[in-house]
């Protein structure tokens, strides 16, 4: 799977697939890239946030540890190269319903909240992504409360 992910990412870079329907790999990478954006949004990359991101990827996508590590590297590269979050959120919106998009938002909140402090940049980014995912204020608040509850039991 690691080679498959690397091949996938290479092919994404070499051709324009804006018109192509997003594959399952596209969606996983889009979600992982959004997660990595939250990890680094406060200007530093904390180990606890990276560890939590790996756990969230494993839970959400039922990925083995080796694949999670590769996905995180791809997400970092994708994040480094991105100029707009809309590419990633558009792919997610094309395939995922409101429930799946709320779950992604909940996971973004978990990553932002795991270090027990939420930076204004983290809050702004998560809310911006929520808007791009076409989630309303009630869904944003519910996702954040769900994230807090999951962290409290973790």
C-alpha positions in Angstrom: 0.0 0.0 0.0 2.9 2.4 0.7 4.1 2.1 -2.9 0.5 2.5 -4.1 0.1 5.7 -2.1 3.4 7.1 -3.4 2.5 6.2 -7.0 -0.9 7.8 -6.5 0.6 11.0 -5.2 3.1 11.1 -8.1 0.3 10.7 -10.6 -1.7 13.5 -8.9 1.2 15.8 -9.3 2.0 14.9 -12.9 -1.5 15.4 -14.3 -4.5 17.7 -13.8 -7.4 15.8 -12.3 -9.6 18.6 -11.4 -12.4 17.2 -13.5 -12.0 13.6 -12.4 -14.2 12.3 -9.7 -12.2 11.8 -6.4 -11.2 8.3 -5.6 -11.1 6.8 -2.1 -7.4 7.5 -2.0 -8.1 11.1 -3.0 -10.5 11.5 -0.1 -8.1 10.0 2.4 -5.3 12.3 1.2 -7.7 15.3 1.3 -8.8 14.6 4.8 -5.2 13.9 6.0 -4.0 17.1 4.4 -6.7 19.1 6.2 -5.6 17.4 9.4 -2.0 18.3 8.8 -3.0 21.9 8.1 -4.6 22.0 11.6 -1.4 20.5 13.1 0.8 23.3 11.8 -1.7 26.2 11.9 -0.4 27.5 15.2 3.1 27.9 13.8 4.6 24.8 15.4 4.2 21.1 14.9 3.6 19.4 18.3 4.3 15.7 18.7 1.0 15.1 20.5 -0.9 16.6 17.6 1.0 14.3 15.1 0.3 11.3 17.3 -3.4 12.2 17.5 -3.5 12.7 13.8 -2.1 9.2 13.3 -4.7 7.8 15.7 -7.5 9.7 14.0 -6.4 8.5 10.5 -6.2 4.9 11.8 -9.7 5.1 13.3 -11.4 6.9 10.5 -9.9 5.0 7.6 -9.0 1.6 9.3 -5.5 1.9 8.0 -2.5 -0.2 9.2 0.3 1.7 10.9 2.7 1.6 7.9 0.1 3.1 5.7 -0.7 5.8 8.3 2.9 6.8 8.3 3.0 7.1 4.6 -0.3 9.0 4.5 1.1 11.5 7.0 4.2 12.1 4.9 2.0 12.5 1.8 -0.3 14.9 3.7 2.7 17.0 4.7 3.9 17.2 1.2 0.4 17.9 -0.1 0.0 20.6 2.5 3.4 22.2 1.6 2.3 22.4 -2.0 -1.3 23.5 -1.6 -2.3 27.1 -2.3 -6.0 26.6 -1.4 -8.0 24.4 1.0 -10.9 24.4 -1.5 -9.4 21.7 -3.6 -9.4 19.3 -0.6 -12.8 20.3 0.7 -14.4 20.2 -2.8 -13.3 16.5 -3.1 -14.7 15.7 0.3 -18.0 17.5 -0.4 -18.4 15.7 -3.8 -18.4 12.3 -2.1 -19.2 12.6 1.6 -22.6 13.4 3.1 -23.2 15.8 6.0 -22.5 13.0 8.6 -19.1 12.1 7.2 -18.2 15.8 6.8 -19.1 16.4 10.5 -17.0 13.5 11.5 -14.0 15.0 9.7 -14.7 18.3 11.4 -14.9 16.5 14.8 -11.5 15.0 14.0 -10.0 18.4 13.1 -11.3 19.7 16.5 -9.7 16.8 18.3 -6.3 17.6 16.7 -6.7 21.2 17.6 -7.8 20.6 21.2 -5.5 17.7 22.1 -2.8 19.9 23.5 -5.4 21.5 25.9 -5.0 24.9 24.3 -6.6 26.2 21.1 -4.7 28.8 19.3 -6.7 31.5 17.4 -5.1 30.3 14.1 -6.3 26.7 14.8 -9.8 27.9 15.6 -9.9 30.1 12.5 -8.7 27.3 10.3 -11.2 24.7 11.6 -14.1 27.2 11.2 -12.9 28.1 7.7 -12.8 24.4 6.8 -16.2 23.9 8.3 -17.6 26.6 6.0 -15.9 25.1 3.0 -17.5 21.8 4.0 -20.9 23.5 4.0 -21.5 22.9 7.7 -23.6 25.3 9.7 -22.9 26.9 13.1 -25.0 24.2 14.9 -23.0 21.4 13.2 -19.7 23.2 14.0 -20.6 23.5 17.7 -21.8 19.9 17.8 -18.6 18.6 16.2 -16.5 20.6 18.8 -18.6 19.2 21.7 -18.2 15.7 20.3 -14.5 16.2 20.1 -14.2 17.5 23.6 -16.2 14.5 24.9 -14.0 12.0 23.0 -10.9 13.7 24.4 -12.3 13.5 27.9 -12.7 9.8 27.6 -9.4 9.2 25.9 
